[in-house]
Amino acid sequence: MASFTERQEHQLEVIPPYSIIQCRRADIIEKDGKQVGKTYHRHVRTPGEDVSDDCEELQAVAAALWTPEVIAAYEASKVSVVSEQD
């Protein structure tokens, strides 16, 4: 009888200057130890965003990089972009 397993791999990319984190998740399906399928999903997290539902690796990176100063700078950059568009 064939045995199917599923596992996930994560690849993180940090985008300067505000340490925005992009995560690519690969969902890998294996049958009897051999890969038979793979799909990808990408999502982005910005400074100050809740990452409690994300993988442990992303949580650790966010905790290390998203200081109060980085979060404040990111929020200020959003305000300046909105002001320029008005």
HUNOR-V291783 format. One line per field, one symbol per residue. psi: psi as a letter, one per 40 degrees, with the letter a starting at -180 (. if undefined). A space follows every 10 residues. Layout:
psi->???
This chain:
psi->hihhihiiii hihhhieefh hhhhhhhhhi hfehheihii hiihhiheih edeiiddddd dddddgiddd dddddddddd ddddd.
